Amino acid sequence: MSYKEKLKAITTFIFDVDGVLTDGKVYLMRDEVVRALNSKDGYSLQYASKMNYDLFIITGGYSEDLKKRLLDIGIKDVFLKSNNKIEVYKKLKEAQGFEDHQVLYMGDDIPDIPVLRIAGVSCCPKDAAIDVKEIVDYHSPIEGGKGCVRDVIEQTLRVQGNWLKDSAYQW
């Protein structure tokens, strides 16, 4: 089945943060870690949430400020300090009742591989690790933190006829 065909079944999006929602750079300030998020990615996350898709974050990072921001734009839950992403995924799957074929997962590095192997649609940014690129269904032509999340969300919603529906963007 082609990548575009698989997108028709997607109801749930799960993303990593560092290297996917961000460019992977971590700025160490005196008492905090600072990351930059792309506003186009943020808009597409908010849009997909308003279109009743389930959105989750599984990240090894830890930032309560980041978690709050993501929850504010419509992410259903954010799992921080996730050193074993497949275990978090399995618990989430059980709690939410989705099936693997309904999930689009985007990750960029080795800790993401176990989830990428079972997700219905596995994706990575242009600058993902080579080991990730070798196993995913789709390589975004866009680097992490520069709109790759928008790329996969927009493609999915377009395939399903849910992109630019009046009710979603006229809040």
N, C-alpha and C positions, 0 to 999 in steps of 0.2 A: 504494500500500500504506500502511495506517495505521501510525502510530508504534508502537502496541501489537503489531501484526503483525510489524514489523521486529525487535522485541525478542526474538522467538523464535529468531533466528539468532545472537544475541550470545554469543560465547565469550571476548571480549577487551574489557577496559575500559582506556581511556587518559584520564588527567586532567591538566589544568594545575594549578598550585599556587596562585599568588597570584590571588585573586578567585574561586577555585573551592573548593579545600581550605581556604583562608583567606578572611577578609573583605577582603583586599586591603591591609590596613594593614600597614606595615612599621615596626617600632620600632627605631630606631637607638640601640644602647647603645654604650658606650665602644669595645669591640673586636668587636662582633658585631651581627648583624641578628636580631631576634626576631620570630617569627610564631606565631600561635595556631591550632591545629587543633581541629576539633570532634570530641569523643569519639564521637558517633554516626556520623559519617563514618568515623572510624577503625575502629569495630566492624564496619561494613558492608564495609569493605575487607578486613579480616581474615576475615570470614565468607565473602565471595566467594572469597577465596584458598583457604580450606579446602574450598570446594565445587568446587575445581579450575578456576576461571576464571583467565585470565591477566590480570594488572594491571600497568600501566606508568604512569610519570609522565614528561611532557615539559614542562620548565619553563625559562624564561629566567633564573630565579633561580639562586643558587649558595649552597648551605649543606650542608656535609658532615654536620652534625648532623641536619638534616631528612632527608637521604638515608638515613642510618643508621636513623632512626626508621621511615621508610616501608618500608625493606627488612625491618626487624624484624617488622612486622605483616603481611608477605606480599606486598608489591609485588615483582614479578619483577625489575624494573630501573628505575632513576631516571636520567633524562638531564637533567643540569644544564647551564646556560649555553647553552640551545638557542635560538639567535637565528633559526635557520631550521627551524621545527618540521616543515614538510613533508618536508624532507630527512631529518631524524631519523626521521620516521614511515616513509618509504619504506625506509630501511635496516633499521628494526625489522621491518617487514612481510616483507622478504626473509629476514632472519635467522630469524624465528619461523614463517614460512609461513602466516600467517593471510591471509584475504581481506578486502577493504574491508567487505563486507556483514556480517562477523562482529564488527565493531568498533563500540563505543559510545565516542564521544569527547565530553568536556565541556570547553569553554573559555569564556572570558568577554570576550576582547578581540581586537583586530585581528591580532596574531601567530597566533591560533588559526584564523583563517578558512580558510586553505588546507586544513588537515586537516579542519575541519568540513565543507567542501564535498565531500569524498570518503568520509568515514566512513559506515558503514551506518546508524548512528543518531547524529545530531548534537544535542547538548544544551547548554544554558547555564543559569546561575543567573538568578534574578529580576532581579538588578542588573547584568546584563551590558551591554556597550556596544550601542548601537542597531544598529550594523552587523552585529553577531553575531546579535542577536534577529531580524533580517530574514531570515536564511538557515537557521536551525536547525529541526530536526524538532520539538523539544520545549523549552519554556521551563519550568524548574522554578518553582513558586510560592515557592521558598525561596531566600534570598540566599546568595551565596558565603560559605563558612566557617560556615554556620549549619545545615547538614544537607542541602544540595542533592545532594551525592554519595550520601548514604544514600537519598535520594528515588529517584534513577535506578537504583541497584544493587538496592534492594528491589523496585521495579517490575519490573525485568528478571527477577530470580529468582522472583518471584511468577508472572509470565507463563509461565515455564519449569517451574514446580512445584518449585523448589528453595529456596524461602524456608521457614525453620523445619523443615527436615528434621532428624530426631533426631541423626543422625551429625555434623552440622555444629555444632550449638550445645551438645552435651554433650562438651566437650573434656576 
